[in-house]
Amino acid sequence: MKFERATVIGAGAMGSGIAQVLSQAGIEVVLKDVKDEFVERGLKNIKRMYDSRVKKGTMTQEDADRLFSKVRGTTSYDELGEPDIVIEAALEEIDVKLEIFKTLDMICPAHTLLASNTSALSISEIAAATKRPEKVLGMHFFNPAQVMKLVEVIPGVKTSEETIKHAMALTKDVMKKTPVRVKECPGFLVNRLLFPYMNEALWALQEGATPQEIDDMMVQFGMPMGPLALFDMTGLDVCAHVNKFLYNEYGPRFESSPLLDKLVAAGCLGQKSGSGFYLHEQGAVPQKGEAKKTNPKLEEIIKELNADGKVRKSSKKVDAHRIILPMFNEAMYALQEEVVTPADVDTGMEFGCGMKGGLLKIAQEKGLEWCLTEINAHHKELGERFRPSWYLKKLVRAKVENFSELEPKQMAVR
Ligand SMILES: NC(=O)c1ccc[n+]([C@@H]2O[C@H](COP(=O)([O-])OP(=O)(O)OC[C@H]3O[C@@H](n4cnc5c(N)ncnc54)[C@H](O)[C@@H]3O)[C@@H](O)[C@H]2O)c1
């Protein structure tokens, strides 16, 4: 399938990034929002992205002008033309998305693929708002979309293999990004794996580790930034909201420390509010290696929370493996459910959140049996957050030491 024309619905942070990527790939793009001012803001953002490429010397002014001219803004569905694909990046509300997809289905040509960039809503439910569910799918980009390489490509229950094949080819060959096919599940792959890890960092804080200790440990382990810095960057309120959703879907593996809600209630939302786990001076750009100041409110809340002595503590000092193992265990659950292949776990974590060497390197370095023994020990001491997946147990019983020993068909995602 040839992709010559595309529409992006929603000219916000994600929509403008996606429109930039599509236009840079030579595709004519219509960017639609609900008000002229939002369309204008989106177009300005895209112009800024091209300007920065020229400034960095990765693109000539002439090419930037030519590619930017491929993007046209509108507020009207009448001006979408005949797109080969529509990528929706509007508000994360199911009713808004259902209405958009119903309309798109009525006005777009029969061959048009309809993709949603939803972070968490059901692709199958969105597809059911159309009469072409076989042509509807999830294409989950990461923020900033014009920079991050990973795109999770998510089939709904009725999405055809052909649609997925075309979306994978568009992502890889045209947009030059890295697609990973992910079976529809709450949080898809990357967010699902990140939250048990971020939650464990909170519990470790409650056991006495400092934010800087935890973050330094995880950066040394191979993460581009520590989990607490990531909370501050993403917004503690946004994280609390996503984690509640995942907890409702998956249960106690996603239990978060009450610390998070307490900080949100105290107005400590991260960088955007000036304080989260750290203090953030408005406008100051943190320098690499610079020690950050811990938010004094954090210590106060931890003292208050620990006063009743109910927090279960590990008998061992917190180390990087303790924080990463819940992520690894969740990856085992995802493999158990055939959500992805082992290779895609690594690709997802490397390209979606910059984890050097991917996640499953722990299995390579330490062995699966060691991972299970550690997870079991933490399960005994710390409870349900560490309940091991039966897939991991099965692999250990089968004496599998490494994922590369498995036949491709045993790793296939259905
Ligand atoms: N921000 C992220 O980190 C991120 C990452 C991956 C996916 N997403 C998902 O991408 C989507 C957009 O997120 P965002 O951060 O760009 O939000 P945003 O608030 O920056 O932009 C949303 C835009 O959609 C517009 N909009 C709302 N209703 C519309 C409609 N009916 N038709 C057309 N436009 C409409 C709004 O006016 C706004 O300009 C959400 O579904 C979000 O969950 C966000």
The ligand as an ORCA input file, in Angstrom:
! r2SCAN-3c Opt
* xyz 0 1
  N       1.464     13.341     25.783
  C       1.986     12.128     25.776
  O       3.025     11.869     26.390
  C       1.307     11.036     24.988
  C       2.062      9.919     24.597
  C       1.448      8.919     23.832
  C       0.099      9.039     23.516
  N      -0.615     10.142     23.939
  C      -2.035     10.230     23.537
  O      -2.130     11.097     22.422
  C      -3.371     11.809     22.466
  C      -3.102     13.300     22.442
  O      -2.289     13.662     23.527
  P      -1.552     15.076     23.599
  O      -0.587     14.981     24.728
  O      -1.091     15.478     22.242
  O      -2.775     16.018     24.040
  P      -2.928     17.602     23.819
  O      -3.887     18.043     24.856
  O      -1.591     18.254     23.714
  O      -3.623     17.711     22.370
  C      -4.911     17.241     22.092
  C      -5.451     18.082     20.948
  O      -6.631     17.468     20.454
  C      -7.565     18.494     20.154
  N      -8.910     17.920     20.105
  C      -9.745     17.622     21.119
  N     -10.904     17.117     20.642
  C     -10.786     17.074     19.290
  C     -11.633     16.660     18.236
  N     -12.846     16.181     18.464
  N     -11.179     16.766     16.965
  C      -9.938     17.255     16.711
  N      -9.099     17.669     17.668
  C      -9.499     17.574     18.946
  C      -7.367     19.521     21.258
  O      -7.897     20.770     20.901
  C      -5.836     19.509     21.392
  O      -5.246     20.461     20.526
  C      -4.093     11.294     23.696
  O      -4.945     10.248     23.336
  C      -2.957     10.810     24.582
  O      -3.366      9.836     25.508
  C      -0.039     11.129     24.652
*
